[in-house]
Structure formats: structure tokens, C-alpha cells
Amino acid sequence: MSTLNDEMADVRSEVDDVRNRLREDVPDLFAFDVTVGNIAYNANSNSVSVTVEPSSRAREQLSDELGGVNVKTEGHLELEFRLTNTDRE
């Protein structure tokens, strides 16, 4: 039988794994360079929110992609991923 501390450590480890995976995978969703900022776990909705901001090269990349138009990149995007439960053996 595991203790509460053991279970909390397992949850922390799983959340850290999700954070690391998001830091690796989220930039691949964009055609330009982005920086993954804050990653927050919400236990109430069992979801992870990720803040994404265009990198310093994003304007140049987008301008080239769009044929030389001026591009302004202000603000950020926030993505929310809902986690699903899987049965472990």
C-alpha cells in the first residue's frame, strides 16, 4: 500500500513528464519559431495550460513566408490540453 507522499510524488513526476513533452512538442505545431513560456497544471479540470510566444525570429520567418509583408507579433497564445486517464497494468 502506498502512502500519500508516494502518490503525490508519482503525480508530480507525471506532471513533470507532461511539461517536458509539451516543451518539446508544442513548437512543432507552428510554422515559425515560438518560445514555450508558462506551463500550469489545473487539477480541477485535469488540464495543462501552455503559454506560447513568437520568438525573436518569428517576424522575419513569417514575413519571408508571406512574401515580404511587415509582420507584427504582439501578445501570446494560451493553449489548454485536457489530460485523459489511462489504465496502468
N, C-alpha and C positions, 0 to 999 in steps of 0.2 A: 504494500500500500504506500503510495507516495504522499509526501507532505505538501502542504500548501506552498511552501517555499520552492519545492521541486517543481510543482506545476507552474508557478509564476516564472521560474527560470526557463522552463520549456516554452512558455508563451513569449517571453522576451526574446528568446533565441529565434522563434518562428517569425516574429515581427521584424527582427534584425535581418533575417534571410529575405523577407519580402522587401524591405527597404533597399538592400543591396541589389536585388533583382530589378527593382524599379529604376535605380540609378543607372544600371546597365542597359535596360531595355527601352525606357521611355524616349531617350534621344533618337532612337531608330524610327520612331513614329513620325519624325519631321524631316522635311527635305532640306533643312538648314540647321546650323549648329544651335543647340539650346543648352542651357545650364539648368540642371535639376536643383531646385532650392530646397525648401522645407518639405519634409515628408512626415505626416502626422497620422497616427492610428486613432480611429474613433471606435472605442469598444461598444458604444451604444448601438451603432449601425453596422458594426463589424466591417468597417471600410478603411481605406487608406487614401488620404488626400495628398496630392503631389503638386507643388508649385513649379512651373516651368517658365523660364525667361529666355528670350533670344540672347545668344552670345554676342560678343563684340563683332564677330564676323558675319552675323546673320543678315544685316542690312546689305552688305556687299554681295553675299550669296543670293539673296532674294532679288536684288537689283539685276545681277547678271542673268538670273533665271527668267526675269520678266522683261528682258531686253533693254536694260539701262535706265529704267524709271527710278525716280527717287523713292526710297522706302523709309518710312518712319517706324521704329519699333519701340513703342512705349507700353509699359504695363507688363502683365504676366497672365498666364493661363493657370487655372487650377483644375486638375483632373481628379476625379474620385473613383476609386476602384473598389467595388464590393468584393469581399472575400467569401469564398464558399468553403463549406466544411467537407472534408473527405474522410472516409473511414480508414483508419490505420490498422494494419494487421498486428 
